């Protein structure tokens, strides 16, 4: 018998559990999937935009894996700051950490902490009803917003800002966030990158969605974008970059049609400061230009863009797990093919998968192959620890350690409560946005 704990129930954690229980080399493997939240699915629940129903439907596949007879979901279990990794190894033969990258990279410029300046993760958590999200309305009073970054997350937050409340009413956006977005006065949304159109990280599918919004239009300054050598002839670019440039060129040829909201895609601008006394009032950018090697250099020319709301979307970063080694430079746990390294030596029974292993790279599907590599390492090592005696009931031991696990039936209670909430509000399923509400629903008091 081999009992494994997987910490994290997002795609990397679920794919790890799935690979463990589907393999045939080591019989009798059972997996407990632990999560700090009482809800499973990680970024699929709390990171995918509410209007991306097709991607959110991946929850159905993850659900199937979590309902496998050899898999047990245990939410509301805090590892690191609540339950030390060494203590977890007393309860399981092996532990795989799949905790993702929980925070955003910082810009490191003056004014970054002014009121009105937020990370994209904070904004996404707010409209996704993450129970740790700040309850305040991000858009209250803002007329102009600047999104710093040109990746898919930047596109998501710009699109949510540009959508009308009626367009989001059919989604699971929590009611308070929907009300704040309905009252939003934002009419100008600037999405800004320090390099050119050919280097933007968004996918063409996401980009095109900006041009299909019924109450907004996407605008591109052709003269600005033309600083990119590939603007005039994109034929030599990789397919994704070429398609992006083609879409942007089409928008650059279109005139402003005077719709209610405008998304302005800006390029070759590097943020150098957020300006304001008591709150953000503008972002100061330095104009950049290509350096001939794929990067950019500053020109010494500056521009200010008015903004009462700034959302920084320049990449995710992993955070340390108390009790585990951490590479602060890369934001990952040191490892060898998934084996956690302590002082350069594999730590028996400790593994990593997902973003905390490789950094915030790849798409959701990338986590499957990443998980398989880690599971292969774990199974190869299993002979060294599979026979170690363990407590008969890890859930009872978790309770003794001060944890209050929410099992799968508790999650089903949350699902039912969210469906009932949506029905009362005359909407579809609506997420419960706070810890008390989630735990009450999990315990049958919702």
C-alpha positions in Angstrom: 0.0 0.0 0.0 1.1 3.5 -0.8 -0.7 6.6 0.7 0.1 9.9 -1.0 -1.0 13.4 -0.2 -1.3 15.9 -3.0 -1.3 19.5 -1.8 -3.4 21.6 -4.2 -6.5 20.7 -6.2 -5.9 22.7 -9.3 -5.0 21.1 -12.6 -1.5 20.1 -11.6 -2.7 18.5 -8.4 -5.6 16.7 -10.0 -3.5 15.4 -12.9 -0.9 14.2 -10.3 -3.6 12.3 -8.4 -5.0 10.9 -11.6 -1.6 9.6 -12.8 -1.0 8.0 -9.4 -4.3 6.0 -9.3 -4.2 5.1 -12.9 -0.7 3.6 -13.0 -0.3 -0.2 -12.7 3.3 -0.6 -11.4 2.6 0.0 -7.7 -0.7 -1.6 -6.5 -2.9 -0.2 -3.8 -2.2 3.6 -4.2 -4.6 5.9 -2.4 -4.4 9.7 -2.7 -5.7 12.5 -0.5 -5.9 15.8 -2.3 -5.5 18.6 0.2 -6.4 22.2 -0.4 -6.3 25.4 1.7 -9.7 26.3 0.3 -12.9 24.4 0.9 -13.4 24.3 -2.9 -11.5 22.3 -5.5 -10.2 23.2 -9.0 -7.7 26.0 -8.1 -7.3 28.5 -10.9 -9.9 26.9 -13.0 -12.4 28.1 -10.4 -10.7 31.2 -9.3 -8.6 32.3 -12.3 -10.5 31.6 -15.5 -12.6 34.6 -16.5 -16.3 34.2 -15.8 -17.3 34.7 -19.5 -15.0 31.8 -20.6 -17.5 29.0 -20.0 -15.8 26.5 -22.3 -12.5 26.7 -20.3 -14.4 26.6 -17.0 -16.1 23.4 -18.1 -12.7 21.7 -17.5 -14.0 21.4 -13.9 -16.1 18.5 -15.2 -12.9 16.6 -16.1 -11.2 17.5 -12.9 -14.3 16.4 -11.0 -14.2 12.9 -12.5 -10.7 12.4 -11.3 -11.5 13.7 -7.8 -14.5 11.3 -7.6 -12.2 8.3 -8.3 -12.7 5.7 -5.5 -9.0 5.9 -4.6 -9.0 9.7 -4.3 -10.2 11.7 -1.3 -10.7 15.5 -1.4 -10.0 17.3 1.8 -10.4 21.1 1.6 -9.8 23.7 4.3 -6.4 22.1 5.2 -3.6 24.6 5.6 -0.2 23.2 4.9 2.9 25.2 5.8 1.5 27.9 8.0 -0.8 25.5 9.7 0.5 22.0 9.2 4.3 21.6 8.8 5.6 19.6 5.8 7.6 17.3 8.2 4.3 16.6 10.1 2.6 15.8 6.9 5.2 13.1 6.2 4.2 11.4 9.4 0.7 10.9 7.9 1.6 9.9 4.3 4.3 7.9 2.6 4.9 10.8 0.1 3.7 14.3 -0.4 3.4 16.1 -3.8 3.2 19.9 -3.6 1.1 21.4 -6.4 0.5 24.9 -5.0 0.9 27.0 -8.2 2.2 30.6 -8.2 0.0 32.6 -5.8 1.1 36.2 -6.4 2.0 38.6 -9.1 5.4 40.0 -10.1 6.0 43.6 -9.0 7.0 46.4 -11.3 9.5 47.9 -8.8 8.7 51.5 -9.6 7.7 54.5 -7.5 4.0 54.8 -6.7 3.3 51.1 -7.1 1.5 50.9 -3.8 -0.7 53.9 -4.2 -4.4 53.4 -3.6 -5.9 52.5 -7.0 -3.0 50.3 -8.0 -3.6 46.6 -7.8 -2.1 43.4 -9.1 -4.2 41.6 -11.8 -4.4 38.7 -9.4 -6.2 40.8 -6.8 -8.7 42.0 -9.5 -9.3 38.5 -10.8 -9.8 37.2 -7.3 -12.4 39.9 -6.6 -14.6 39.1 -9.7 -14.0 35.4 -9.2 -15.2 35.4 -5.6 -12.0 34.2 -4.0 -12.6 34.2 -0.3 -9.3 36.0 0.4 -10.2 38.8 -2.0 -10.6 42.4 -0.8 -14.3 43.2 -0.6 -14.1 46.8 -1.9 -15.2 47.8 -5.4 -12.1 48.1 -7.6 -13.8 50.3 -10.2 -15.6 52.8 -8.0 -15.0 56.3 -9.3 -12.5 55.4 -11.9 -12.9 56.8 -15.4 -9.7 55.6 -17.0 -7.9 52.3 -16.3 -4.4 51.2 -17.3 -3.6 47.5 -17.6 0.1 47.0 -17.6 0.9 43.8 -19.6 -0.1 42.2 -22.9 -0.7 38.6 -21.9 -4.0 36.6 -21.6 -4.6 37.7 -18.1 -4.3 41.4 -19.2 -6.8 40.7 -21.9 -9.1 39.0 -19.4 -9.2 42.0 -17.0 -9.5 44.5 -19.8 -12.4 42.5 -21.3 -14.2 42.3 -17.9 -13.8 46.1 -17.4 -15.2 46.7 -20.9 -18.2 44.4 -20.6 -21.6 45.7 -19.5 -23.2 44.2 -16.4 -25.9 42.6 -18.5 -23.3 40.6 -20.3 -21.9 39.3 -17.0 -25.2 38.7 -15.3 -25.4 35.1 -16.8 -22.0 34.2 -15.3 -21.1 33.2 -11.7 -19.6 36.7 -10.8 -20.6 37.4 -7.2 -23.4 39.8 -6.7 -21.4 42.6 -5.1 -18.8 42.6 -7.9 -21.6 42.6 -10.5 -23.2 45.6 -8.8 -19.8 47.4 -8.8 -19.2 46.7 -12.4 -22.7 47.8 -13.3 -22.0 51.2 -11.6 -18.6 51.5 -13.3 -17.7 54.8 -14.9 -14.7 53.4 -16.7 -14.8 54.4 -20.4 -11.1 54.3 -21.3 -9.0 51.1 -20.9 -5.4 51.2 -21.9 -3.6 47.9 -22.3 0.1 48.7 -22.5 3.2 46.7 -23.4 6.9 47.7 -23.3 7.6 45.8 -26.6 5.9 45.6 -29.9 2.8 43.7 -31.3 4.9 40.7 -32.4 6.2 40.1 -28.9 2.8 40.3 -27.1 2.0 37.1 -25.2 -1.8 37.0 -25.6 -3.3 34.3 -27.8 -5.1 35.3 -31.0 -8.4 33.8 -29.8 -8.3 35.9 -26.6 -7.3 39.0 -28.6 -10.1 38.7 -31.0 -12.6 38.6 -28.2 -11.7 42.3 -27.4 -12.9 43.2 -30.9 -16.2 41.3 -30.5 -17.5 43.1 -27.4 -20.9 44.7 -28.2 -20.5 47.8 -26.1 -16.8 48.5 -26.6 -14.2 48.8 -29.4 -10.6 47.9 -29.7 -8.3 50.6 -31.0 -4.6 50.5 -32.1 -2.4 53.4 -33.1 -0.9 52.2 -36.3 2.0 54.7 -36.2 3.0 53.5 -32.7 2.7 49.8 -33.6 4.7 50.3 -36.8 7.8 50.8 -34.6 7.8 47.0 -34.6 9.8 45.8 -37.7 7.3 43.0 -38.2 4.3 45.4 -38.5 4.6 45.9 -42.2 5.4 42.3 -43.1 4.6 39.6 -40.5 5.1 36.7 -42.8 8.3 35.6 -41.1 6.8 35.4 -37.7 5.7 32.3 -35.8 2.0 31.5 -36.6 0.6 32.9 -33.3 2.5 36.1 -33.5 1.7 36.6 -37.2 -2.0 36.2 -36.5 -1.9 38.6 -33.6 -0.2 41.2 -35.8 -2.8 40.7 -38.6 -5.7 41.3 -36.1 -4.0 44.4 -34.7 -3.4 45.8 -38.2 -7.1 45.3 -39.0 -8.0 47.3 -35.9 -5.5 50.0 -36.7 -7.3 50.7 -40.0 -10.7 51.1 -38.3 -12.0 54.5 -37.2 -13.3 55.2 -33.7 -17.0 54.4 -33.9 -17.9 56.2 -30.6 -19.0 53.2 -28.6 -19.4 53.5 -24.9 -16.0 52.0 -23.9 -12.7 52.0 -25.7 -9.8 49.5 -25.3 -6.7 51.1 -26.5 -3.8 48.7 -27.2 -0.5 50.6 -26.7 3.0 49.4 -27.4 6.6 50.4 -26.8 5.8 52.0 -23.5 7.7 51.1 -20.3 6.1 52.1 -17.0 8.5 54.2 -14.8 6.2 55.6 -12.1 2.7 55.8 -10.9 1.8 59.4 -10.2 -0.5 60.7 -7.5 -0.6 62.0 -3.9 -3.4 60.2 -2.1 -4.3 57.9 -5.0 -3.2 57.0 -8.5 -4.0 59.8 -11.0 -1.7 58.8 -13.9 1.0 56.4 -15.1 4.3 57.8 -16.5 5.8 55.7 -19.3 9.1 56.0 -21.2 8.9 55.4 -24.9 11.0 52.4 -26.0 12.2 51.2 -29.3 13.6 47.9 -30.6 17.2 47.2 -29.8 17.7 44.9 -32.8 18.0 41.8 -30.7 14.4 41.2 -29.6 14.4 43.5 -26.7 13.9 47.3 -26.3 15.8 50.3 -25.1 14.6 53.5 -23.6 14.5 56.6 -25.7 14.4 59.3 -23.0 11.0 60.4 -24.2 8.1 60.2 -21.7 4.3 60.1 -21.8 1.6 60.2 -19.1 -1.7 58.3 -19.3 -4.5 59.4 -17.0 -5.7 56.5 -14.7 -7.6 56.2 -11.5 -7.2 52.4 -11.7 -4.0 50.5 -12.5 -3.9 46.7 -12.9 -0.4 45.2 -13.0 -0.3 42.0 -15.1 3.4 41.2 -15.7 3.5 37.6 -14.6 2.8 35.3 -11.7 5.3 34.3 -9.0 5.5 31.4 -6.5 5.6 32.0 -2.8 7.5 30.0 -0.2 5.8 27.2 1.7 7.0 27.4 5.3 9.1 24.3 5.9 10.1 23.7 2.3 13.2 24.9 0.5 12.6 27.8 -1.9 14.5 29.4 -4.8 13.7 33.1 -4.3 15.2 34.0 -7.6 12.9 31.7 -9.7 10.0 31.5 -7.3 10.1 27.7 -7.3 11.0 24.8 -5.0 14.4 23.3 -6.0 13.9 19.8 -7.5 15.3 17.1 -9.6 12.6 15.7 -12.0 10.0 16.6 -9.3 12.0 15.4 -6.3 12.4 18.2 -3.7 16.0 19.0 -3.0 17.1 20.0 0.4 20.7 21.4 0.3 21.0 19.8 -3.1 20.0 16.3 -2.0 16.6 14.7 -2.8 14.3 14.7 0.3 12.7 11.3 0.7 9.0 11.4 0.1 8.7 15.1 -0.9 7.9 16.1 -4.5 6.6 19.0 -6.6 4.5 19.5 -9.7 3.0 22.4 -11.6 4.1 26.0 -11.4 5.8 25.6 -8.0 8.0 23.1 -9.8 8.7 24.8 -13.2 7.5 28.4 -12.8 4.4 30.0 -14.3 4.8 28.7 -17.8 2.7 26.7 -20.2 -1.0 26.2 -20.5 -3.4 24.1 -18.4 -2.6 21.0 -20.4 1.1 21.4 -19.8 0.5 20.4 -16.2 -0.4 16.8 -17.3 3.1 16.0 -18.6 4.7 17.8 -15.7 2.6 15.7 -13.3 3.5 12.5 -15.1 7.2 13.2 -14.8 6.9 13.8 -11.0 4.8 10.7 -10.5 7.3 8.6 -12.4 10.0 9.8 -10.0 7.8 9.1 -7.0 6.9 5.6 -8.1 10.6 4.8 -8.8 11.4 5.8 -5.2 8.4 4.1 -3.6 10.3 1.0 -2.5 12.2 3.2 0.0 9.1 4.4 1.9 6.0 2.4 0.9 6.3 0.0 3.8 6.6 2.7 6.5 3.9 2.4 9.1 1.3 5.3 9.2 -1.7 6.3 11.3 -4.8 4.3 10.3 -6.9 7.4 9.7 -5.1 10.5 8.3 -8.3 12.6 8.6 -8.5 12.0 12.4 -4.8 12.9 12.6 -5.4 16.1 10.7 -8.1 17.1 13.2 -5.7 16.3 16.1 -3.2 18.6 14.3 -5.8 21.5 14.4 -7.2 21.2 10.9 -10.9 21.0 10.1 -11.1 19.2 6.7 -14.0 19.8 4.4 -14.5 16.5 2.5 -16.1 16.0 -0.9 -19.7 16.0 0.5 -19.0 19.5 2.0 -17.9 20.7 -1.4 -21.2 19.4 -2.9 -23.0 21.4 -0.2 -21.2 24.5 -1.4 -22.2 23.7 -5.0 -25.9 23.3 -3.9 -25.8 26.6 -1.9 -24.3 28.5 -4.9 -27.0 27.1 -7.2 -29.7 28.2 -4.6 -28.1 31.6 -4.3 -28.3 32.1 -8.0 -31.9 31.0 -8.1 -32.8 33.6 -5.4 -31.1 36.3 -7.4 -32.7 35.3 -10.6 -29.4 34.3 -12.1 -27.5 31.1 -12.8 -25.1 29.7 -10.3 -23.5 32.5 -8.3 -20.3 32.0 -6.3 -20.2 32.5 -2.5 -17.4 35.1 -2.0 -16.5 34.7 1.7 -15.0 32.1 4.1 -17.9 32.1 6.5 -20.5 31.5 3.7 -18.4 28.7 2.2 -17.8 26.9 5.4 -21.4 27.3 6.5 -22.6 25.8 3.2 -20.0 23.0 3.5 -21.4 22.1 7.0 -25.0 22.2 5.9 -25.8 25.6 7.5 -25.9 27.7 4.3 
